[in-house]
Amino acid sequence: MNSTDDTGVVAVPAAGRTGHTHRLRGLAVTGLVATLAAMVATTLAAALAQAGGVDFEVPDGGETIPLPGFAVVTGFFSIVGVVIAVALLRWSARPAQRFVWTAVSLTAISLVPPLVAGADTATTITLLGLHLVPAAVMIPTLARSLRTRTG
């Protein structure tokens, strides 16, 4: 043991830090899979509504919302939800409860634009439903994942 290369110190990561990183990474992966599912479900629901005669024309700007637009917007805001969930897991004592409260509140706020956009009734009702589709995928999935990672 007189070697200058042998200090007697073993480099092992701290168990608590490794577990914490693993929990955050697991939640992020779960969130990304849920995001993809929400994007597919929302786009499929929009395509079915469009096939049923909903035009998705919004008078403010006079353009029709394209199907890929539903996937992009759903993906963006679902990722925002995953970031919120990860932050709450990292810094909140009750991440699942706070996430559900936050996500439901943000979902309720997201229902306002379709109501004030001035679109026809079928488009408005469909857009409201299309806001609820990803919420129905993301909120329970992330809340469940937060509960299993904190309990």
N, C-alpha and C positions, 0 to 999 in steps of 0.2 A: 504494500500500500504506500510505498514511498514514491510512486510515480507522480510526476507533475500533472499528468493527464487525468488522474483519478481524484476527483474532489469529494467523492462520497455523496454527492447530491444527485438525486434521481429526478429527472424532468418529467413530471406527470401533471397533466392538466387538473385543475381543481374540479372535484366531482360536481359541486354545485353549479359551477359555470358551464360545464359541459352539458349537464342536464337542462339548464336554462336555455342554452343555444339550441339544443335538440327540440325543446318544446316550441320555441319560436319558429324554427325551421319547419317542424311538422304542421304547425298551424298555417304557415305560409303555403305549403304544398297543398294542404286540404283546401285552402282558399282559392288557389289557382285552379284546382280541379272543379270546384264549385263554380268558379267564374266561367269556365268553359261550358259547363252544363247550363248555367243561366243564359249565356249567349246563344247557345243552340235552342233552348226552350223558347226564349223570347223571339228569336228570328223565325222559328217554326210557327209560333202562334201568330206573328205578324203576317207571314206568308199565307197561312190559312185564312186569316181575316181578309187579306187582299184578294184571295181567290173567291171569298164570299161576297165581294163587292165593296169593301171599305177602301177608299181611295187614298187616305193619309195625306190629303191636301190641307195644308195649314195656311189660312188667308194672310197671316202676318208674314209677308214675303212671297206668298203665292206659289210656293213650291211643294212638291210631293216628297214625303220622306221616303228615301230608298231603303230597300230591305237591308243592305249592308250597314246602313246607318244605325239600325236597331242593334246590330251586333257590336258595333264600335262603341256606342254610348253605353250599352249594357256592360261591356267589358271594362270600360273606363271607370264607371261608378262602382262596379263590383270590386275592382282593385282598390279603390278608395276605401271600401268597406273592409277589405282584408287588412289594409294598412291601419285602419282604426282598431280592428280586432287585435292585431299584433301589438300596437301601442298600449292597448288596455291590458293585454296579458303581461306586458313588461312593467307597467306602472300602476295598475289598479289592484286594490285588494279584492274587489269583486268584479272581475272582467266580464263574465258572462252576463250578469244582470245589467251592468252599465252598457254593454254592447247592444243588448236587446232594446233597452230604452233609447239609446242613441239611434240605432238603425230604424226602429219603428217611427221615431220622430222625423228622421230625414226622409223616410218613405212618405210619410204624410205630407211633408213640405213639397216633395216631388210631384204630388198630385195637383198642385196649384196650376202650373203652366198649361196642362191640357185643358183645364177648366176656363182659362182666360184667353186661350189662343184664338178663339172665334171659329174653330172648325165646326163642321156639321155634327149632328148628334152621334151618328155611327162612328165617326172618327174619334170624337171626344171619349165616348164610352170605351172604345177599343184601346185608345192610348192609356186611359186610366187602368184598364186591365193589364196592359203590357208593362205598366210600372209595377204592378203587383206580382207578376210572374217571377222576375229575378229576385224580388224580395222574399217570395215563398221558397226559393231555392237557397239563397245566401244566408238569410237570418237564422233559420233553424240549423243549417249545417255549421256555421261558424259558432253559434251559441253552444251547440253540442260539443264541438271541438274545444272550445274554451273551458267548458265544464270538465271534460276528461283530462285536460292539461293542468287544471288547478286543484282537482280533488284528490 
